[in-house]
Amino acid sequence: TAPEALTCSLPEFYKRVISNDTLGRVAHLHLALCDQVARGAADPIAIELAKSQSLAVDFPKTGVAPTVPQDALTIVGGNGYPDFMEKSKDSYTSKKLLGVMYRRCLSLTADTLRTVDAHEYASLQGDSEWSEMLKDTQLVYAAYECAMRRVMSRFGLKSEAEVVLGEAVHWHPLHSADKGKASSALRSCWQAVRRRFQEKFLSDSEDLRLKARLWYQVAYSKPQKEALYSFAWLPKDLEVFVGFPRTPDFSSILGKTALRYYLDAKSVRRVTIQKLNAVFDKLKVGLKEYAEVTLFGSVALF
């Protein structure tokens, strides 16, 4: 191609790619459709939609725009999207495995959040230092919130849990190219923030038990959607006794919950594996003249 022709065609090509970029929408539609039809990804409409998704992936290279089956639009348009996709509207409770797992994870999050009892700190009201220390704690919390929000903004995160765990649910495009490097940088930022405020906690010669109670109170008195609960547990790493009832370690709770879910979902898992095996058998028969099909990866464990 001549340089002049290339220069003229690039803007038009770029415009066409941007205006026909439907990969995300087709992928979401396919995920929702598979949740709603009885045969899942093996349903004929889902298979046709998967072909459209393949065309959407290759569109920037081939220039062939995908067409979405009207039946798929009708089904998803009528039923909405499953709850695990977290769409803001037109959502329903999914009865399939992804939906069950999603709600189990949500229940675990809810179980680990405590609402502060108004009477729990009543005994502190008579302490002469309590009022002044509470004001200081609120100022420290404001600084902690500013530091955490700055980290979340830098990495494009939506929750403090992502900061504490060092992993994003959905990485920002600027970080998705090297998720390992981004995760390492995120953990370093969290360690720096945690170390800074733990040093702040130990900086004054005050009653550490009372101080830890106040940190807990301030964090858990905030509205749930705005609160940064990790602030309350910074003293925990310092092994400061705060007089709260001893609770199981979060990792222990998570492990027991995962085991309980694994055992409870045995029947669902068996049916899912049987369906996968049926699909595999059909593929094996259909392709035996051309290639030998073998299970690999996590599927091979079953």
Secondary structure as UniProt FT lines:
FT   HELIX           3..19
FT   HELIX           23..36
FT   TURN            38..39
FT   HELIX           40..42
FT   HELIX           44..62
FT   HELIX           70..79
FT   STRAND          81..82
FT   HELIX           83..85
FT   STRAND          91..92
FT   HELIX           97..112
FT   TURN            118..121
FT   HELIX           122..124
FT   TURN            125..126
FT   TURN            128..129
FT   HELIX           130..155
FT   HELIX           160..165
FT   HELIX           173..176
FT   TURN            177..178
FT   HELIX           179..202
FT   HELIX           208..220
FT   TURN            224..226
FT   HELIX           229..233
FT   HELIX           235..238
FT   HELIX           250..264
FT   HELIX           266..287
FT   TURN            288..290
FT   HELIX           297..301
//
